[in-house]
Amino acid sequence: MAVGEAADHSRPIPRLTVRAGAPGSSGGVGQRGSPWRALSPHSEHGARPRPDGFRADPSNGSRAVAVRTCDGSCSKGTPPENGATPCHTNGSHPRWWSRSRRPNGSRHSWAPSIPRPEEGAHYYGASSRWVNGLIVSGYDFMTPPPHISDQGVETRPSDGARMLNLRSWWWYVGVGISPAFTAPLPGIGSQYLFAFADRQDQALDGGRRYRLLLPPDIPAARFWSVTVYDNQTRSMLSTPQRYPRAGSQDYPTPAAVADPDGTTTVHFGPDRPDGVPEGNWIQTMPGRGWFAVLRFYSPLPPFFDKSWRPGEIEAEN
């Protein structure tokens, strides 16, 4: 995981307000003299430069989204000036935003720039929150990774279209790319899964408790880990725990302890629940949004054939 800018909790974090609408609609998004900075094209393709200042967005194909620094007047339930959507997460948001519809139709929750289900990056299907766009797009975001087996390497054709949304998603979480990141090689290298929301598709809140159940026989020959990252900085979440991770290694924090049935439960939250081993808890911070990366080093065939599947991150309160 590449590190973004360093977290600095000694100064206030600027909050953001977000408005969605068509270019040229009321509010002057992208117009000269407007305080709004245009981020995305009002186009379902999102690749063609536009004269009105809109450019390819990391998330939203057909909605125009603009972001500005808030003057501090926003609060939950109190819309700021001009009817803009309030920045009600108090810092629990990433640098890039996407308008995400919830199952109940609400559009008032915000999530990091994540792949859309129709792009095929949801590793276990659209009902799961575990994603990895690289497994679909390849390292060039245009050519799916080859199929590698004992019989050899079977390349897959490219349709010549760059997957801009997946590329933008990757540049949110990392700043480098390599063919090895996408090579489906059992027993070699590593594979990652990312979760930006809980089972109910709600953004992960540093003030709440969650748990993640990992079935027995986690498919990693060397070791596995779960690490928590800050939505704003994409660096590891800065907490008194220092190392926001749980895994099979006993350094730099104690190894996670499996239950008698072989299941490993990882807990997330500001405080360690009673009876939970130290190595099974990852500390989060109220007011800080986060996402999780589940890593498999020397991944085994059950990862690739999906016969092993992690649970979803479940909210407990």
Helices and strands as residue ranges (DSSP letters): E 16-20, E 37-38, E 65-69, G 81-83, E 98-99, E 110-111, G 117-119, E 130-131, H 134-137, E 147-149, E 152-154, H 164-173, H 179-182, E 190-195, E 210-214, E 220-230, E 245-247, E 264-269, G 278-280, E 281-283, E 290-299, H 301-304, E 314-315
